[in-house]
Amino acid sequence: MAHRYDVSLKTLFLRDGDGIIRRRLFGGKVAEHLATEQPQVSNNRADMVVRTTDGSLHQVEFQVANEPGFGLRMLGYYTYLVSTYGQHVVQTVLYLGREPLRLESGYQ
């Protein structure tokens, strides 16, 4: 039943217009509606994921280079692992590169 409401509401908001509800929802005039249903091809391949005897999950990434977008990639692993195993995952990066470490320490 919820799907029926989703479709109806999406159809309503996809129409042209600039009413008060749209301005409150989006904070301004809509310039473009973007596709929300994207084909998903992913290969979540974390370097190592283990469960320890206390039941906690740990992911270790072995990294040999400073990589732009590394924090976002780790966030992707985190959300995948939490949705798969249903619990928090402690993430650790073991940096083995020659260059000084400049990886992002998080994603905001």
C-alpha positions as CSV (number, residue, x, y, z in Angstrom):
1,M,0.0,0.0,0.0
2,A,2.8,2.4,0.8
3,H,4.1,2.0,-2.8
4,R,0.8,3.3,-4.1
5,Y,1.2,6.5,-2.1
6,D,4.8,6.9,-3.2
7,V,3.8,6.7,-6.8
8,S,0.9,9.2,-6.4
9,L,3.0,11.7,-4.5
10,K,5.9,11.4,-6.9
11,T,3.5,12.0,-9.8
12,L,2.1,15.1,-8.0
13,F,5.5,16.6,-7.4
14,L,6.8,15.8,-10.9
15,R,4.3,18.3,-12.3
16,D,5.4,21.8,-13.1
17,G,4.8,24.4,-10.5
18,D,6.3,26.5,-7.8
19,G,3.9,26.3,-4.9
20,I,4.6,26.8,-1.2
21,I,5.0,23.1,-0.5
22,R,7.7,22.8,-3.2
23,R,9.5,25.8,-1.9
24,R,9.5,24.5,1.7
25,L,10.6,21.0,0.6
26,F,13.3,22.0,-1.8
27,G,14.3,25.4,-0.4
28,G,13.9,27.0,-3.9
29,K,12.6,26.6,-7.3
30,V,13.1,23.2,-9.0
31,A,15.4,23.5,-12.0
32,E,15.5,19.9,-12.9
33,H,14.1,16.5,-11.8
34,L,16.9,13.9,-11.7
35,A,16.6,10.2,-12.3
36,T,16.1,8.3,-9.0
37,E,16.1,4.8,-10.3
38,Q,19.6,4.1,-11.4
39,P,20.9,0.7,-12.6
40,Q,23.2,-0.6,-9.9
41,V,26.3,-2.5,-10.8
42,S,28.6,-2.8,-7.8
43,N,31.3,-5.1,-6.6
44,N,31.7,-4.5,-2.9
45,R,35.1,-6.1,-2.3
46,A,36.5,-4.9,1.0
47,D,40.1,-6.2,1.5
48,M,39.3,-8.0,4.8
49,V,36.3,-8.4,7.0
50,V,36.4,-10.5,10.2
51,R,34.2,-11.2,13.2
52,T,36.1,-11.4,16.5
53,T,35.3,-13.6,19.4
54,D,33.4,-10.8,21.1
55,G,31.1,-10.6,18.1
56,S,32.3,-7.3,16.7
57,L,32.9,-6.8,13.0
58,H,36.1,-5.3,11.7
59,Q,37.1,-4.2,8.2
60,V,40.7,-3.7,7.2
61,E,41.7,-1.9,4.0
62,F,45.2,-2.2,2.7
63,Q,46.0,1.0,0.9
64,V,49.2,1.7,-1.1
65,A,48.4,5.1,-2.5
66,N,46.6,8.3,-1.6
67,E,43.3,8.1,-3.4
68,P,40.8,10.9,-4.1
69,G,37.4,10.0,-2.8
70,F,38.8,7.4,-0.4
71,G,36.4,8.5,2.4
72,L,33.4,8.0,0.2
73,R,34.6,4.6,-0.8
74,M,34.9,3.6,2.8
75,L,31.5,5.0,3.5
76,G,30.1,2.7,0.7
77,Y,31.8,-0.3,2.3
78,Y,30.4,0.7,5.7
79,T,26.8,1.0,4.5
80,Y,27.1,-2.3,2.5
81,L,28.5,-4.2,5.5
82,V,26.0,-2.8,8.0
83,S,23.1,-3.6,5.7
84,T,24.5,-7.1,5.2
85,Y,25.4,-8.0,8.8
86,G,23.1,-5.7,10.7
87,Q,25.7,-4.2,13.0
88,H,28.4,-1.6,13.3
89,V,31.7,-2.3,11.6
90,V,35.0,-1.0,12.9
91,Q,37.0,0.2,9.9
92,T,40.8,0.4,9.9
93,V,43.1,1.4,7.1
94,L,46.6,0.1,6.9
95,Y,48.5,2.5,4.7
96,L,51.6,1.0,3.1
97,G,52.4,3.7,0.5
98,R,55.7,5.5,-0.1
99,E,54.1,8.9,-0.3
100,P,53.2,10.7,2.9
101,L,49.7,9.8,4.1
102,R,47.1,12.2,2.8
103,L,44.0,10.1,2.8
104,E,40.8,11.6,4.2
105,S,40.1,10.6,7.7
106,G,36.4,10.6,7.3
107,Y,33.5,11.7,5.1
108,Q,31.2,14.6,5.7
